[in-house]
Amino acid sequence: MVEWRFDPKLSVRKKRLLLILGIAAVIPMIFWYVGALGDNFRVVTGGKFYRSGQMDAEDLRRTIITYGIQTVVNLKGASKKDWYLGEKKAVEDCHAHYVIIDLNPWKLPAPQELAKLVWALQNGPYPMLVHCQAGSDRAGLASVLYRMIVEHAPLEVAWNEQLTWRYGHFSFGKSRAMDDFFELFRQTGKGKSLEKWIAEDYTSLYSTRKRAKTIASYWSREPDIEYDGYHKDRHDTDMAAAIVCAADIRMYVFREIMPVQSPYADCD
């Protein structure tokens, strides 16, 4: 058996060269592992549910045929760009269903779009492929929903499986919004199933945080040119809105925002 030993006689230059070559070999493997290279295609449940990033039309057609996909869910929304037109034609050519849902990876999902996604997950037909741009954030959110709603996986299990750095998702920065959604459910679900909470409570919670963010955004604006207590660049409609905000802010902060005690208020 040949035993490899590091030669202490190697020059510093050669040692540095070997280190650089080692790093250069490892980095592409890491990028591939987290889905930064390629279309980030992943199997969530074999024979039933798959997730990916944006594919070109030919790769999508090949994937539909190979895995027998019956429904393709586009989480990026409709577009006039070539990727959308090519994708739509590929799905139609394969006689699969095409569902269009518009989610923003940096914001809480809008209730009407979330309801469409839940309906698609509950009704299929399967096998199903969900995709976004990178296959990391929005596809991760949809995959957690699938695991919980269809397969009845516990929140923590589904969350840790599907919203993970291993698929290119990181729970900080703007993409934290995907985690914020499930954190909101954990804090306010009160024992309800995820689909029941979405149907009964989420729209109200979303609206409250959206209005709270609007109030915070208005009062955080930097003052401009002031003249006799009035900012010249602000229109009368802005001032009227400020009066309404001032009247409502105590009610919203103390009755609705404070009891939840959640720092996650990012919505569109």
C-alpha positions as CSV (number, residue, x, y, z in Angstrom):
1,M,0.0,0.0,0.0
2,V,1.4,3.3,-1.0
3,E,1.4,5.9,1.7
4,W,1.3,9.6,0.7
5,R,3.2,12.0,2.9
6,F,3.5,15.8,2.6
7,D,7.1,16.6,1.6
8,P,8.4,19.3,4.0
9,K,11.0,20.1,1.4
10,L,8.5,21.6,-1.0
11,S,9.2,25.2,-1.6
12,V,6.8,27.9,-0.4
13,R,5.9,28.7,-3.9
14,K,4.9,25.1,-4.7
15,K,2.9,24.9,-1.5
16,R,1.0,28.0,-2.4
17,L,0.4,26.6,-5.9
18,L,-0.9,23.3,-4.6
19,L,-3.2,25.2,-2.2
20,I,-4.6,27.4,-5.0
21,L,-5.2,24.3,-7.2
22,G,-7.0,22.6,-4.4
23,I,-9.3,25.6,-3.8
24,A,-9.9,25.9,-7.6
25,A,-11.0,22.3,-7.7
26,V,-13.3,22.5,-4.7
27,I,-15.1,25.8,-5.5
28,P,-16.9,24.5,-8.6
29,M,-18.1,21.5,-6.7
30,I,-19.5,23.7,-3.9
31,F,-21.3,25.9,-6.5
32,W,-22.7,22.8,-8.1
33,Y,-23.8,21.4,-4.8
34,V,-25.8,24.5,-3.8
35,G,-27.4,24.8,-7.3
36,A,-25.5,27.8,-8.5
37,L,-24.5,25.9,-11.6
38,G,-27.1,24.5,-14.0
39,D,-30.8,24.6,-13.5
40,N,-30.8,23.4,-9.8
41,F,-33.2,20.5,-10.6
42,R,-34.0,18.6,-7.4
43,V,-36.2,15.6,-6.5
44,V,-38.5,16.4,-3.6
45,T,-40.6,13.2,-3.8
46,G,-39.7,10.8,-6.5
47,G,-42.4,10.2,-9.1
48,K,-44.5,13.1,-7.8
49,F,-42.9,16.4,-7.0
50,Y,-39.8,18.2,-8.4
51,R,-38.3,21.7,-8.1
52,S,-35.8,23.6,-10.3
53,G,-34.6,26.9,-11.5
54,Q,-35.3,28.4,-14.9
55,M,-34.6,25.9,-17.8
56,D,-34.5,26.7,-21.5
57,A,-37.3,25.3,-23.6
58,E,-35.5,22.2,-24.8
59,D,-34.3,21.2,-21.3
60,L,-37.8,21.7,-19.9
61,R,-39.3,19.6,-22.7
62,R,-36.8,16.8,-22.0
63,T,-37.5,17.0,-18.2
64,I,-41.3,16.8,-18.8
65,I,-40.9,13.7,-20.9
66,T,-38.3,12.0,-18.7
67,Y,-40.2,12.4,-15.5
68,G,-43.7,12.2,-16.8
69,I,-44.5,15.7,-15.6
70,Q,-48.2,16.6,-15.8
71,T,-48.1,20.1,-14.3
72,V,-45.5,22.8,-14.5
73,V,-45.9,25.7,-12.0
74,N,-44.1,28.9,-13.0
75,L,-43.5,30.9,-9.9
76,K,-42.1,33.9,-11.8
77,G,-45.3,35.1,-13.3
78,A,-46.2,35.8,-17.0
79,S,-43.9,37.7,-19.3
80,K,-43.4,38.8,-22.8
81,K,-39.8,37.7,-22.8
82,D,-38.5,34.7,-24.8
83,W,-38.0,32.4,-21.8
84,Y,-41.7,32.6,-21.0
85,L,-42.9,32.1,-24.6
86,G,-40.5,29.2,-25.1
87,E,-41.5,27.6,-21.8
88,K,-45.2,28.0,-22.5
89,K,-44.9,26.3,-25.9
90,A,-42.8,23.5,-24.5
91,V,-45.4,22.7,-21.9
92,E,-48.2,22.9,-24.5
93,D,-46.3,20.7,-26.9
94,C,-46.0,18.0,-24.1
95,H,-49.7,18.3,-23.3
96,A,-49.0,19.2,-19.7
97,H,-50.8,21.8,-17.5
98,Y,-49.2,25.2,-17.1
99,V,-49.9,27.2,-13.9
100,I,-48.6,30.8,-13.6
101,I,-48.1,32.2,-10.2
102,D,-46.4,35.5,-9.5
103,L,-44.2,35.4,-6.3
104,N,-41.5,37.9,-5.3
105,P,-38.5,36.1,-3.6
106,W,-37.9,39.2,-1.4
107,K,-41.4,39.7,-0.1
108,L,-44.1,37.8,1.7
109,P,-46.4,36.0,-0.9
110,A,-49.5,38.0,-1.9
111,P,-52.6,36.2,-0.6
112,Q,-54.2,35.8,-4.0
113,E,-51.1,34.2,-5.5
114,L,-50.6,32.0,-2.4
115,A,-54.2,30.8,-2.7
116,K,-53.5,29.8,-6.4
117,L,-50.4,27.9,-5.4
118,V,-52.2,26.0,-2.6
119,W,-55.0,25.1,-5.0
120,A,-52.5,23.8,-7.5
121,L,-50.8,21.7,-4.9
122,Q,-54.1,20.3,-3.7
123,N,-55.5,19.5,-7.1
124,G,-52.5,18.6,-9.3
125,P,-52.4,16.7,-11.5
126,Y,-49.1,15.1,-10.6
127,P,-46.2,14.6,-11.2
128,M,-45.5,18.3,-10.8
129,L,-42.5,20.6,-11.4
130,V,-42.3,24.0,-9.7
131,H,-39.7,26.4,-10.8
132,C,-38.5,30.0,-10.2
133,Q,-35.4,31.7,-11.4
134,A,-32.6,30.0,-9.4
135,G,-34.7,27.2,-7.8
136,S,-33.7,28.4,-4.4
137,D,-36.2,30.7,-2.7
138,R,-39.6,30.6,-4.3
139,A,-39.3,27.0,-5.3
140,G,-38.2,26.3,-1.8
141,L,-41.3,28.0,-0.4
142,A,-43.5,26.0,-2.7
143,S,-41.7,22.8,-1.8
144,V,-42.3,23.4,2.0
145,L,-46.0,24.0,1.2
146,Y,-46.1,20.8,-0.7
147,R,-44.5,18.7,2.0
148,M,-46.8,20.2,4.7
149,I,-50.1,20.3,2.8
150,V,-49.9,17.2,0.6
151,E,-47.6,14.9,2.6
152,H,-48.4,16.3,6.0
153,A,-44.8,16.8,7.1
154,P,-44.2,18.8,10.3
155,L,-43.2,22.4,9.8
156,E,-39.7,22.1,11.1
157,V,-39.0,19.0,9.0
158,A,-40.3,20.5,5.7
159,W,-38.7,23.9,6.4
160,N,-35.2,22.5,7.1
161,E,-35.4,20.2,4.1
162,Q,-36.5,22.6,1.4
163,L,-35.4,26.1,2.4
164,T,-31.7,25.4,2.9
165,W,-28.3,26.6,1.7
166,R,-27.9,23.2,0.1
167,Y,-30.3,24.3,-2.6
168,G,-28.9,27.9,-2.7
169,H,-31.2,29.5,-0.2
170,F,-29.8,31.6,2.7
171,S,-31.9,32.8,5.6
172,F,-30.6,36.3,5.7
173,G,-30.8,39.4,3.4
174,K,-33.9,39.9,1.2
175,S,-34.5,36.2,0.6
176,R,-35.2,35.9,4.3
177,A,-38.8,36.7,3.3
178,M,-39.4,33.1,2.5
179,D,-38.5,32.1,6.0
180,D,-40.5,35.0,7.4
181,F,-43.7,33.5,6.0
182,F,-43.2,30.2,7.9
183,E,-42.1,32.1,11.0
184,L,-45.3,34.1,10.9
185,F,-47.3,30.8,10.7
186,R,-45.4,29.4,13.6
187,Q,-46.2,32.4,15.8
188,T,-49.8,32.9,14.8
189,G,-51.0,29.5,13.6
190,K,-52.5,28.5,17.0
191,G,-52.6,24.8,16.2
192,K,-54.3,25.2,12.8
193,S,-53.1,23.4,9.7
194,L,-51.1,25.5,7.3
195,E,-53.8,25.5,4.6
196,K,-56.5,26.5,7.1
197,W,-54.3,29.3,8.5
198,I,-53.7,30.5,4.9
199,A,-57.5,30.5,4.2
200,E,-58.6,32.0,7.4
201,D,-55.9,34.2,8.9
202,Y,-53.1,35.0,6.4
203,T,-54.9,37.7,4.4
204,S,-55.6,39.8,7.5
205,L,-52.1,39.4,8.8
206,Y,-50.6,40.3,5.4
207,S,-52.8,43.4,5.1
208,T,-51.8,44.5,8.7
209,R,-48.1,44.2,7.9
210,K,-48.5,45.9,4.6
211,R,-50.2,48.9,6.1
212,A,-47.8,49.0,9.0
213,K,-44.9,49.1,6.6
214,T,-46.5,51.9,4.6
215,I,-46.8,53.9,7.9
216,A,-43.2,53.2,8.8
217,S,-42.0,54.1,5.3
218,Y,-43.8,57.4,5.3
219,W,-42.5,58.6,8.7
220,S,-39.0,57.4,7.8
221,R,-38.8,59.8,4.8
222,E,-36.0,62.4,5.0
223,P,-37.3,66.0,5.3
224,D,-36.8,68.1,2.3
225,I,-37.1,71.9,1.9
226,E,-39.1,73.2,4.8
227,Y,-41.1,76.4,4.8
228,D,-43.3,77.5,7.7
229,G,-43.5,73.9,8.9
230,Y,-44.5,72.5,5.4
231,H,-42.3,70.5,3.1
232,K,-42.7,72.1,-0.4
233,D,-42.1,68.9,-2.3
234,R,-44.8,67.0,-0.5
235,H,-48.2,67.1,-2.0
236,D,-51.4,67.8,-0.2
237,T,-52.5,64.2,-0.7
238,D,-49.3,63.1,1.2
239,M,-50.2,65.4,4.1
240,A,-53.8,64.0,4.2
241,A,-52.4,60.5,4.2
242,A,-50.1,61.5,7.1
243,I,-53.1,62.7,9.1
244,V,-54.9,59.4,8.6
245,C,-51.7,57.5,9.5
246,A,-51.3,59.5,12.7
247,A,-54.9,58.7,13.7
248,D,-54.5,55.0,13.0
249,I,-51.0,54.3,14.2
250,R,-51.8,53.8,17.9
251,M,-54.5,51.3,17.1
252,Y,-52.4,49.3,14.7
253,V,-49.3,49.2,16.9
254,F,-50.9,48.3,20.2
255,R,-53.8,46.2,19.0
256,E,-52.5,44.2,16.0
257,I,-48.7,44.6,15.6
258,M,-47.4,44.3,19.2
259,P,-49.3,41.1,20.2
260,V,-47.6,39.2,17.4
261,Q,-44.2,40.5,18.3
262,S,-42.7,39.5,15.0
263,P,-39.9,41.5,13.3
264,Y,-41.0,40.1,9.9
265,A,-43.2,42.7,8.2
266,D,-41.8,42.6,4.6
267,C,-44.5,42.4,2.0
268,D,-45.2,44.2,-1.3
